Amino acid sequence: QQQVKQSPQSLIVQKGGISIINCAYENTAFDYFPWYQQFPGKGPALLIAIRPDVSEKKEGRFTISFNKSAKQFSLHIMDSQPGDSATYFCAASIVGNQFYFGTGTSLTVIP
Amino acid sequence: GAVVSQHPSWVICKSGTSVKIECRSLDFQATTMFWYRQFPKQSLMLMATSNEGSKATYEQGVEKDKFLINHASLTLSTLTVTSAHPEDSSFYICSARDLQSRDQPQHFGDGTRLSIL
């Protein structure tokens, strides 16, 4: 059973546009929801993370929106840039335990 | 900030040989480390959880005799792929649990690309 479902699989956005990636989870015990950015041949790098006690967190151009009742969370990348072109993974965990990753979204930002 | 170092970053070897991958937490102690495998254009899949001083816990379908994990110190875990075959070629990524950090309770290494000829 897929613990975390992620969509879309791929996304093409114009430079300056907003990129939106969505995730849904099953386990209500999850209490840590990070987003990772991965470039080819590199390990995942933490972008931003949220705990279920807040509904939104913003860091620079990156925002997580969290809907606890719907068991969904999303990543918004404002003013998308070509350098943002990468694969993005959402994840969920019970803090201290393994991460359950989404299937990934390949983002391409067109100049 | 906390860093996890993974070595080597890339290894190519012949079929039948064994390969050891190291995962080190550089500025914090990690009682628990995780090993993931990632195939091209796919997500990270947990292989095993490594606990310092005890046996690793393997996920269903992962052969513990093929993927030997040792976590002998609070800063080092190793994954040995024994008698590697081409189907073991993949990107292996470790992470280390950091109980001192609320914002980032796990730190990931940069991965090891394993190619078996």
Interface residues (C-beta under 8 A of the other chain):
Chain A: Y32 P34 Y36 G41 K42 G43 P44 A45 L46 A49 F89 S93 V95 G96 Q98 F99 F101 G102 T103 G104 S106
Chain B: Q6 T32 F34 K41 Q42 S43 L44 M45 L46 T49 F91 I93 S95 R97 L99 D103 Q104 P105 Q106 F108 G109 D110 G111 R113
